[in-house]
Amino acid sequence: MPPGEHHYDRVMHDAKENIFLVAARRSIDTRLITVEFDADRGPGPHEEHTLMISLRDSAIAVTAYGIPHEWLPISTDFIDSRLSRLAGGLLMDLVGKAQNAGHDL
C-alpha cells in the first residue's frame, strides 16, 4: 500500500471514530448504530464524502452528502466543529426516526 493510501485510510478510520464519539457525548448507545463513509463509492481518495449512520439490524438510517474532506481529522485529536455539528444533527434525526419506529438508542 502506498504511503498516501495508508494516510487516507487512517483519516477515514479516525473520522468514523469521531462520529461514534459524538454519539457517545449525546448518550447514544454506540453498540446500536453503524457508521459508514462513502458506502458503494469504491476506494478513495475522495474530495467529498457521504456519511450514513444507521440503526444496527434495521433499515432506519440518515445520510449526509457532500462532506468536504477537509472536515475530517488529519493527525489531530480534535473533531472539526463543522463535522461535529453535522453528525450531531444526523444523530438526533436518527434518534427521532428510531423512536417513531419503537426503538430506543
Buried (B, 14 or more C-beta within 10 A) or exposed (E): EEEEEEEBBEBBEBBBEBBBBBBEEEEBEBEBBBBBBBEEEEEBEBEEBBBBBBBEEBEBBBEBEEBEBEBBBEEEEEBBEEBBEBBBEBBEBBBEBBEEEEBEB
